[in-house]
Amino acid sequence: MSDDDFMIESDQEGYDFEYEDEGEEESGDVDVENKYYNAKQMKLSDPRGAIDEFLGVVGLEKEKGDWGFKGLKQAIKLEFKLKKHDRAVEHFEELLTYIRSAVTRNYSEKSLNNMLDFISSSNDEDDMPYMERFYDMTLTAFQGTNNERLWLKTNIKLAKLWLDRKEYARLQKNIRLLHKACQRPDGSDDPSKGTYLLEVYAIEIQMYSETGNNKKMKELYNQSLRVRSAVPHPRIMGIIRECGGKMHMNEENWKEAQSDFFEAFRNYDEAGSIQRIQVLKYLVLASMLMKSEINPFESQETKPYKSDPRIQAMTDLVEAYQRNEIHRYESILETHKAEILSDPFIREHIDEVTRNIRTEALLKLIAPFSRFTLDFIARQLKIQVAEVQEILGFLILDKKIRGKINQQKGTIEIEVNVDAERMKAMKDWSAALGALSYSLFNDGDGFKSDDAGLMGGMDVGRRRM
């Protein structure tokens, strides 16, 4: 583990062996090490003094090495936290000179990633200009070492930072650079960089999802699913599938939305991401909107979360919905309103779910009646008269019921299904008789005037015989 975890390397064990000409060198290393850990102990009580101690570690090293790298790293973090931005930038520039040969490649990469994460965690607007300078210096340093992989990873990290801060203009500039870096000279996608390309797509899709550009999001979503050369982290595919599900929901394509949300949940679950809980709620929402009779918690992947307290409200809601228990549904929604409606996406679509269950409850309620008042339905469903009228109007226009609303009296008369079907059958029978009559007496071989005379002559002949 790194020094940031306060793990002290194994102390030299007390062997009695003696080595010639190494005492002075070992003594120097011990002095450097002691100074470094002494500075770490001062971080909380005297951060300004700790900075001087950490920078003193750098001065004690004859050549650039691990202890100087560690000392600079700690000093930079304290300087940035204390708003000594110019000094932090100066020392970060010095730190970047260590990555060429003084420390191992893996250690420098991990340390710089941690450093950028630390810098990016600040929400202070005064830190923003310096934050960007840190990224610019890092990218320039990686270009100087011809390390394209680290350049790509750092640029993707910067793109995520702009996305989190909704700096879309800066984000688009980054995305253009990243797309170009993931292409061949002829402009086609480079298969060897498919994994990075999918990360770029995921960031770009999120941007268009947040800005409401469904057309562009759909285009990129389809492109991302066609990338076959990548072995992406499941979290990246979770992001892409989640955005795809939201896109399908906005298009009212409930079935495709449910499929994408399930895939998103599966990927987030594999990645160990907490976002799996939120996406599972979206899966429940899509299942209710597509009026599926299959409980979304019956699958092998989702079943372990059925009793999870974080998802319990949605679990109860979908059960009440599938059983058409309108009053239980309304009670659950009211009790857990803050929890369920805290997510803007769920809040946007839950009204459609509520309308669906109220519509089904209304149809079931009015089935035995041919005439009733709007107020009666409102009392039974515990909703406003205006909403009852709106639902009935929709059902009449959609020809799911036959009836007329009398707004002055607040009543509705339903055409009884038996009478309606009998009248339709009579009308169809009458039309069929008319068509048969026309066929027989106009187009067929029925009795005509000449045939009648011939038939009369045959009768006379028979009488004479």
Buried (B, 14 or more C-beta within 10 A) or exposed (E): EEBBEEEEEEEEEEEEEEEEEEEEEEEEBEEBBEBBEBBBEBBEEEBEEBBEBBBBBBEBBEEBBBBBBBBBBBBBBBBBBEEBBEBBBEBBBBBBEBBEEBBEEEBBBEBBBBBBEBBBEBEEEEBBEBBBBBBEBBBEBBEEBEBEEBBBBBBBBBBBBBBEBEBBEBBBEBBEBBBEBBBEEEEEBBEEBBBBBBBBBBBBBBBBBEEEEBEBBBEBBEBBBEBEEBEBBBBBBBBBBBBBBBBBBBEEBBEBBBBBBBBBBBBBBBBEBEBBBBBBBBBBBBBBBBEBEEBBBEEEBBEEBBEEEEBBBBBBBBBBBBEEBBEBBBBBBEEBEEBBEEBEBBEBBBEBBBBBBBBBBBBEBBEEEEEBBBEBBBEBBEBEBEBBBEBBEEBBEEEEBBBEBEEEEBBBBBEEEEEEEEEEEEEEEEEEEEEEEEEEEEEEEEEEEEEEEEEEEEEEEEEEE
